[in-house]
Amino acid sequence: MAQRVVVTLFDDIDGSEAAETIAFGLDGKSYEIDLNQANAKKLRRALEPYLEAGRKRSRSGKAYRQTAVAPDPAAVRAWAQSHKMEVPARGRIPKRVYEAFSAAQ
C-alpha cells in the first residue's frame, strides 16, 4: 500500500498555514522562520532599508588563506644533482637545497 506524507508548515507568528520558510542571519547567528505571504511581505518590507544599506558577505564570511604548494621532490633532487649539490637519493631533502631551488626559480 502506498503512502503519502504531507508536511504542512505553520506561520511562526500567527499560527496560520505558512507559504514559505525564510532564512536570515543576525549577530553571527542563522535563523529560519516559517511565514505566510502577508507576514513574509511585512518582514521583507521591514528589512528593506537595512538590506539596501548593508553589504553582502561571502558564504562563510571567513577569509581563507591559500597554502603554498611544495615543489616536487623529484624535480628538486634532479635540479640539485645537476648543480653538483649533495642530496640523498631517498628520504628528506635538506632545507638548504629547497631554498637554493626556490631562489633559482
N, C-alpha and C positions, 0 to 999 in steps of 0.2 A: 504494500500500500504506500503510495506517495504521500509525502507531507510537504506542506508549505509553511515556512516560518515567516511571520510578518513582524517586523520591528517598527514600532511607532514611537517617534520622538515627541516629547512634550516640551513646550516652551518653559525654560527655566525661570522666567519672570512671572508669567500669569497662569501657567498650567494648561494652556490650550495646546492644540496639536501644532508641533513645530514644523517649519518649512525647510530649515537648514541648520547646519552646525557651523558656527563662526569661530575661527581660531585667531587669537591675538596675543600680544605679549606686553608686559609692563614690568619695569624694575627687574629685568632679567628673568622673569618667570613667564611661562607659557600657559595660556588658558584656552578652553573651549567652552562655548555656550550654545545651547540649542534655542533657537528663536523662531517665532512665526514671522511672516512677511512684514507686518507692521512694526514689530519690535526690532527686527533686523534693520529696517529702514531708519528707525529712531537712533539706533546705535551708530550706524554709518554717518548719519547727519550730525550727531554729537561729536564724533571723532574727526569729521572732515577738516576743520581748521587746523587741528594738530597734525593730521596726516599731510596736509598741504605744506605746512611749515617745517615738518620734520625731514630727516634724511633716511633713505632706505639702507639697511645693513645687509651684509652678506649673510649667507645661511647661518653660519655658526657665530659670526661676529668676531672670530678669533683669527689672528694672522698666523699663517703657517710659514715657517722658515724652510726653504728648500735645502736639503742636505747635499753636500758635495759628494760627487761620485769619485771613489778612489781609482787611480789608474790601474789598468790590467797588469797584474804581477808578471805575466809572461812578457809583456811589452817592456816593462821596467828592467827585467833581467836581460833581455836582448839588447836594450839600449846600453845598460851598464857594461855588458861584456864588449860591445862594440867600441866603448870608450875606455877600455882597459881598466875597469873598476872591478875590484874583487866583490863577488856576490855569490852566495851559496846556490847550488843547483836546486835545492829544495828548502822549504822552511821559510822563516821570517826574513824579509829583506830589510837591511838596516835603514834607519831613518835618513841618514846622510845620503843614501842612494836615491831614496824617494825625493828628497829635497833637491838634489842635483838634477834629477829627471824633470821635476816640475820647473826648475829655473831654466832649463834648456828648451822648454816648450814654448 
